[in-house]
């Protein structure tokens, strides 16, 4: 990731603005959470792509989505009408976007315990 979450959080600040420790701490925490999510998502994607083709079938994504849909906390976040769902094969980026839509992360609207 060229631009990390900490950079995104402090971009609105000018060079002369001070960053409070709580902002710094939250930026570091969010960066670590995203790194964890990306590692887990990559592991899941590689498990669905045993030939290392760099793509997975829509059927495999549908299976993953069906499993997640059985969880009431994620079922309302799934939207099969998204553009990437119209492809026969999905790249890791398409897969990652689907996972980001349904995962709760600190500091996002999906997280009820957000400190932001």
N, CA, C and O of each residue as an XYZ file, in Angstrom:
464
protein
N       0.842     -1.163      0.000
C       0.000      0.000      0.000
C       0.891      1.231      0.000
O       1.641      1.445      0.953
N       0.826      2.041     -1.043
C       1.650      3.226     -1.118
C       1.256      4.281     -0.099
O       2.127      4.900      0.512
N      -0.008      4.492      0.091
C      -0.510      5.490      1.030
C      -1.170      4.736      2.168
O      -2.162      4.034      1.970
N      -0.616      4.886      3.357
C      -1.198      4.122      4.456
C      -2.269      4.926      5.177
O      -2.454      6.115      4.922
N      -2.957      4.264      6.066
C      -4.078      4.867      6.774
C      -3.660      6.045      7.628
O      -4.387      7.032      7.736
N      -2.490      5.943      8.235
C      -2.011      7.060      9.053
C      -1.854      8.303      8.194
O      -2.192      9.406      8.624
N      -1.338      8.128      6.969
C      -1.214      9.261      6.056
C      -2.579      9.858      5.743
O      -2.738     11.079      5.727
N      -3.562      8.998      5.495
C      -4.912      9.470      5.170
C      -5.518     10.265      6.315
O      -6.190     11.270      6.089
N      -5.285      9.823      7.530
C      -5.884     10.492      8.684
C      -5.282     11.866      8.930
O      -5.965     12.763      9.425
N      -4.005     12.040      8.589
C      -3.369     13.319      8.890
C      -3.236     14.214      7.664
O      -2.684     15.310      7.763
N      -3.731     13.768      6.509
C      -3.637     14.563      5.294
C      -4.329     15.914      5.418
O      -3.894     16.886      4.799
N      -5.370     15.991      6.187
C      -6.123     17.227      6.318
C      -5.371     18.262      7.147
O      -5.780     19.422      7.215
N      -4.311     17.859      7.754
C      -3.526     18.761      8.595
C      -2.453     19.435      7.743
O      -1.921     18.838      6.807
N      -2.147     20.674      8.079
C      -1.051     21.350      7.384
C       0.261     20.963      8.066
O       0.264     20.372      9.146
N       1.361     21.304      7.422
C       2.672     20.944      7.969
C       2.909     21.543      9.350
O       3.652     20.983     10.156
N       2.283     22.673      9.617
C       2.505     23.330     10.906
C       1.569     22.825     12.007
O       1.777     23.129     13.182
N       0.538     22.055     11.633
C      -0.394     21.524     12.637
C       0.262     20.413     13.445
O       1.021     19.597     12.921
N      -0.045     20.408     14.701
C       0.429     19.331     15.562
C      -0.570     18.184     15.525
O      -1.772     18.399     15.370
N      -0.072     16.985     15.667
C      -0.925     15.800     15.710
C      -0.954     15.330     17.152
O       0.086     15.088     17.764
N      -2.140     15.208     17.676
C      -2.279     14.748     19.057
C      -1.941     13.265     19.136
O      -2.070     12.526     18.159
N      -1.507     12.851     20.316
C      -1.146     11.447     20.493
C      -2.333     10.530     20.206
O      -2.155      9.460     19.623
N      -3.538     10.931     20.607
C      -4.714     10.081     20.371
C      -4.942      9.877     18.871
O      -5.322      8.783     18.455
N      -4.715     10.912     18.053
C      -4.850     10.772     16.599
C      -3.780      9.828     16.055
O      -4.057      8.973     15.215
N      -2.571      9.998     16.545
C      -1.473      9.138     16.121
C      -1.752      7.687     16.495
O      -1.580      6.781     15.680
N      -2.186      7.477     17.739
C      -2.485      6.130     18.227
C      -3.570      5.479     17.373
O      -3.436      4.320     16.979
N      -4.646      6.214     17.084
C      -5.734      5.667     16.277
C      -5.270      5.357     14.856
O      -5.680      4.352     14.275
N      -4.419      6.211     14.296
C      -3.900      5.959     12.952
C      -3.068      4.682     12.923
O      -3.194      3.876     12.001
N      -2.227      4.499     13.923
C      -1.412      3.283     14.004
C      -2.309      2.062     14.185
O      -2.110      1.040     13.528
N      -3.296      2.166     15.074
C      -4.218      1.058     15.327
C      -4.970      0.680     14.048
O      -5.072     -0.501     13.716
N      -5.491      1.671     13.333
C      -6.223      1.389     12.099
C      -5.318      0.778     11.043
O      -5.728     -0.132     10.323
N      -4.095      1.270     10.948
C      -3.152      0.702      9.990
C      -2.919     -0.776     10.285
O      -2.901     -1.596      9.368
N      -2.744     -1.117     11.547
C      -2.541     -2.516     11.925
C      -3.780     -3.353     11.635
O      -3.662     -4.500     11.204
N      -4.967     -2.796     11.865
C      -6.202     -3.519     11.586
C      -6.327     -3.804     10.090
O      -6.704     -4.909      9.701
N      -6.013     -2.816      9.251
C      -6.090     -3.033      7.810
C      -5.051     -4.043      7.352
O      -5.339     -4.868      6.485
N      -3.855     -3.997      7.913
C      -2.839     -4.985      7.556
C      -3.323     -6.388      7.883
O      -3.115     -7.319      7.105
N      -3.965     -6.539      9.030
C      -4.524     -7.832      9.433
C      -5.613     -8.279      8.459
O      -5.652     -9.439      8.048
N      -6.494     -7.348      8.096
C      -7.570     -7.661      7.152
C      -7.000     -8.077      5.806
O      -7.444     -9.068      5.225
N      -6.014     -7.325      5.298
C      -5.439     -7.657      4.002
C      -4.750     -9.017      4.037
O      -4.838     -9.776      3.071
N      -4.075     -9.333      5.121
C      -3.419    -10.639      5.243
C      -4.457    -11.760      5.246
O      -4.276    -12.776      4.575
N      -5.538    -11.580      5.995
C      -6.591    -12.603      6.049
C      -7.291    -12.740      4.705
O      -7.602    -13.850      4.275
N      -7.538    -11.622      4.046
C      -8.211    -11.652      2.751
C      -7.331    -12.314      1.702
O      -7.815    -13.098      0.886
N      -6.047    -12.002      1.722
C      -5.126    -12.628      0.775
C      -5.061    -14.136      1.005
O      -5.038    -14.909      0.048
N      -5.031    -14.554      2.269
C      -5.016    -15.981      2.599
C      -6.273    -16.667      2.056
O      -6.189    -17.743      1.464
N      -7.433    -16.042      2.258
C      -8.691    -16.608      1.777
C      -8.708    -16.676      0.256
O      -9.126    -17.685     -0.314
N      -8.259    -15.615     -0.406
C      -8.228    -15.586     -1.865
C      -7.318    -16.683     -2.405
O      -7.693    -17.396     -3.336
N      -6.120    -16.823     -1.825
C      -5.192    -17.855     -2.286
C      -5.773    -19.247     -2.093
O      -5.520    -20.143     -2.899
N      -6.549    -19.436     -1.034
C      -7.204    -20.720     -0.818
C      -8.249    -21.027     -1.878
O      -8.519    -22.191     -2.171
N      -8.832    -19.992     -2.449
C      -9.839    -20.155     -3.509
C      -9.197    -20.199     -4.891
O      -9.885    -20.445     -5.882
N      -7.905    -19.966     -4.970
C      -7.169    -19.917     -6.236
C      -5.996    -20.892     -6.186
O      -4.841    -20.466     -6.215
N      -6.279    -22.216     -6.112
C      -5.202    -23.196     -5.944
C      -4.224    -23.238     -7.117
O      -3.085    -23.673     -6.945
N      -4.642    -22.798     -8.302
C      -3.757    -22.804     -9.467
C      -2.923    -21.531     -9.569
O      -2.135    -21.379    -10.503
N      -3.092    -20.621     -8.619
C      -2.376    -19.334     -8.617
C      -2.553    -18.575     -9.927
O      -1.601    -18.010    -10.465
N      -3.782    -18.570    -10.429
C      -4.069    -17.862    -11.678
C      -4.269    -16.365    -11.457
O      -4.264    -15.585    -12.409
N      -4.444    -15.969    -10.195
C      -4.683    -14.563     -9.897
C      -6.143    -14.172     -9.993
O      -6.491    -13.002     -9.834
N      -7.001    -15.154    -10.254
C      -8.443    -14.908    -10.307
C      -9.166    -16.067     -9.641
O      -8.626    -17.166     -9.512
N     -10.391    -15.803     -9.222
C     -11.248    -16.877     -8.720
C     -12.555    -16.827     -9.490
O     -12.926    -15.795    -10.048
N     -13.233    -17.941     -9.511
C     -14.505    -17.986    -10.229
C     -15.587    -17.276     -9.427
O     -15.508    -17.151     -8.205
N     -16.582    -16.824    -10.146
C     -17.710    -16.180     -9.488
C     -18.404    -17.174     -8.561
O     -18.952    -16.783     -7.530
N     -18.386    -18.453     -8.922
C     -19.012    -19.471     -8.080
C     -18.335    -19.550     -6.715
O     -19.006    -19.692     -5.693
N     -17.001    -19.458     -6.700
C     -16.296    -19.499     -5.415
C     -16.627    -18.274     -4.575
O     -16.823    -18.378     -3.364
N     -16.689    -17.115     -5.221
C     -17.069    -15.913     -4.485
C     -18.489    -16.056     -3.962
O     -18.776    -15.673     -2.827
N     -19.382    -16.606     -4.783
C     -20.766    -16.801     -4.341
C     -20.840    -17.731     -3.136
O     -21.662    -17.525     -2.243
N     -19.984    -18.754     -3.104
C     -19.946    -19.663     -1.957
C     -19.516    -18.914     -0.701
O     -20.126    -19.057      0.358
N     -18.457    -18.112     -0.830
C     -17.993    -17.320      0.312
C     -19.087    -16.360      0.765
O     -19.340    -16.213      1.960
N     -19.733    -15.707     -0.200
C     -20.790    -14.750      0.130
C     -21.971    -15.452      0.804
O     -22.582    -14.897      1.717
N     -22.292    -16.662      0.360
C     -23.399    -17.402      0.974
C     -23.088    -17.722      2.432
O     -23.958    -17.630      3.299
N     -21.845    -18.096      2.690
C     -21.442    -18.368      4.072
C     -21.565    -17.098      4.903
O     -22.082    -17.125      6.020
N     -21.093    -16.001      4.357
C     -21.166    -14.735      5.090
C     -22.605    -14.243      5.225
O     -22.957    -13.584      6.204
N     -23.426    -14.568      4.236
C     -24.822    -14.140      4.286
C     -25.575    -14.840      5.413
O     -26.574    -14.322      5.913
N     -25.099    -16.007      5.809
C     -25.745    -16.715      6.909
C     -25.490    -16.019      8.246
O     -26.161    -16.306      9.237
N     -24.525    -15.112      8.269
C     -24.228    -14.327      9.468
C     -25.048    -13.043      9.415
O     -24.856    -12.236      8.505
N     -25.958    -12.832     10.368
C     -26.834    -11.657     10.310
C     -26.092    -10.325     10.354
O     -26.633     -9.310      9.917
N     -24.870    -10.308     10.871
C     -24.140     -9.039     10.929
C     -23.571     -8.624      9.581
O     -23.242     -7.453      9.388
N     -23.448     -9.561      8.643
C     -22.909     -9.206      7.331
C     -23.931     -9.305      6.216
O     -23.717     -8.728      5.150
N     -25.027    -10.007      6.415
C     -25.953    -10.258      5.314
C     -26.523     -8.987      4.706
O     -26.756     -8.943      3.498
N     -26.752     -7.958      5.501
C     -27.318     -6.733      4.947
C     -26.294     -5.906      4.175
O     -26.665     -4.928      3.527
N     -25.026     -6.270      4.229
C     -23.986     -5.520      3.539
C     -23.645     -6.102      2.173
O     -22.902     -5.486      1.409
N     -24.174     -7.275      1.856
C     -23.855     -7.928      0.593
C     -24.731     -7.362     -0.514
O     -25.944     -7.229     -0.350
N     -24.116     -7.032     -1.633
C     -24.852     -6.487     -2.766
C     -24.397     -7.192     -4.035
O     -23.374     -6.821     -4.610
N     -25.142     -8.207     -4.484
C     -24.726     -8.964     -5.661
C     -24.792     -8.160     -6.953
O     -24.326     -8.641     -7.986
N     -25.348     -6.965     -6.933
C     -25.459     -6.161     -8.142
C     -24.216     -5.357     -8.467
O     -24.205     -4.626     -9.458
N     -23.179     -5.468     -7.672
C     -21.962     -4.702     -7.917
C     -21.336     -5.124     -9.246
O     -21.494     -6.263     -9.685
N     -20.630     -4.197     -9.874
C     -20.047     -4.418    -11.198
C     -19.186     -5.668    -11.259
O     -19.300     -6.446    -12.206
N     -18.331     -5.877    -10.272
C     -17.424     -7.019    -10.329
C     -18.168     -8.345    -10.268
O     -17.647     -9.365    -10.721
N     -19.381     -8.346     -9.713
C     -20.157     -9.592     -9.656
C     -20.641     -9.992    -11.043
O     -21.102    -11.119    -11.226
N     -20.549     -9.115    -12.005
C     -21.009     -9.423    -13.348
C     -19.917    -10.112    -14.168
O     -20.170    -10.564    -15.285
N     -18.719    -10.192    -13.622
C     -17.611    -10.853    -14.305
C     -17.652    -12.348    -13.999
O     -18.156    -12.769    -12.957
N     -17.112    -13.143    -14.923
C     -17.032    -14.586    -14.672
C     -15.906    -14.922    -13.703
O     -16.024    -15.837    -12.888
N     -14.815    -14.171    -13.802
C     -13.681    -14.388    -12.910
C     -13.340    -13.065    -12.261
O     -13.412    -12.011    -12.892
N     -12.965    -13.131    -10.990
C     -12.672    -11.921    -10.239
C     -11.203    -11.868     -9.846
O     -10.619    -12.874     -9.443
N     -10.623    -10.701     -9.965
C      -9.236    -10.501     -9.543
C      -9.196    -10.360     -8.024
O     -10.234    -10.261     -7.369
N      -7.993    -10.354     -7.480
C      -7.849    -10.151     -6.037
C      -8.429     -8.800     -5.637
O      -9.068     -8.695     -4.590
N      -8.220     -7.764     -6.449
C      -8.757     -6.438     -6.122
C     -10.279     -6.453     -6.037
O     -10.853     -5.854     -5.127
N     -10.941     -7.134     -6.982
C     -12.403     -7.262     -6.922
C     -12.817     -7.981     -5.643
O     -13.740     -7.560     -4.946
N     -12.117     -9.068     -5.351
C     -12.402     -9.862     -4.155
C     -12.213     -9.018     -2.901
O     -13.053     -9.035     -2.001
N     -11.109     -8.280     -2.848
C     -10.817     -7.438     -1.693
C     -11.906     -6.387     -1.492
O     -12.311     -6.128     -0.359
N     -12.376     -5.787     -2.566
C     -13.447     -4.792     -2.444
C     -14.705     -5.401     -1.837
O     -15.366     -4.772     -1.010
N     -15.036     -6.619     -2.243
C     -16.201     -7.296     -1.650
C     -15.985     -7.546     -0.164
O     -16.894     -7.343      0.641
N     -14.791     -7.985      0.200
C     -14.511     -8.257      1.606
C     -14.522     -6.969      2.430
O     -15.005     -6.968      3.563
N     -14.002     -5.887      1.882
C     -14.004     -4.613      2.606
C     -15.419     -4.122      2.863
O     -15.682     -3.484      3.883
N     -16.329     -4.413      1.945
C     -17.719     -3.983      2.122
C     -18.400     -4.694      3.282
O     -19.319     -4.147      3.890
N     -17.963     -5.895      3.592
C     -18.701     -6.673      4.588
C     -17.974     -6.847      5.907
O     -18.525     -7.429      6.841
N     -16.754     -6.356      6.001
C     -15.998     -6.502      7.246
C     -16.141     -5.272      8.114
O     -16.110     -4.143      7.623
N     -16.297     -5.495      9.396
C     -16.315     -4.384     10.345
C     -14.888     -4.036     10.714
O     -14.106     -4.895     11.119
N     -14.568     -2.778     10.570
C     -13.247     -2.300     10.943
C     -13.392     -1.102     11.850
O     -14.343     -0.331     11.718
N     -12.471     -0.937     12.761
C     -12.520      0.257     13.611
C     -12.468      1.505     12.744
O     -11.691      1.577     11.792
N     -13.288      2.474     13.072
C     -13.272      3.728     12.337
C     -14.113      3.734     11.083
O     -14.098      4.714     10.338
N     -14.861      2.648     10.825
C     -15.736      2.615      9.662
C     -17.172      2.610     10.122
O     -17.456      2.384     11.298
N     -18.077      2.858      9.196
C     -19.495      2.905      9.556
C     -20.032      1.546      9.958
O     -21.101      1.463     10.564
N     -19.310      0.473      9.634
C     -19.754     -0.869     10.008
C     -19.396     -1.216     11.439
O     -19.818     -2.254     11.948
N     -18.629     -0.369     12.092
C     -18.139     -0.666     13.434
C     -18.896      0.158     14.459
O     -18.773      1.383     14.490
N     -19.669     -0.501     15.287
C     -20.474      0.212     16.277
C     -19.642      0.728     17.440
O     -20.113      1.578     18.196
N     -18.418      0.237     17.604
C     -17.571      0.662     18.719
C     -16.523      1.687     18.293
O     -15.528      1.885     18.990
N     -16.742      2.330     17.164
C     -15.762      3.269     16.648
C     -15.494      4.413     17.612
O     -16.406      4.929     18.257
N     -14.235      4.797     17.699
C     -13.844      5.918     18.545
C     -13.784      7.225     17.781
O     -13.425      8.250     18.361
N     -14.117      7.228     16.517
C     -14.024      8.448     15.711
C     -15.333      9.184     15.704
O     -15.447     10.236     15.076
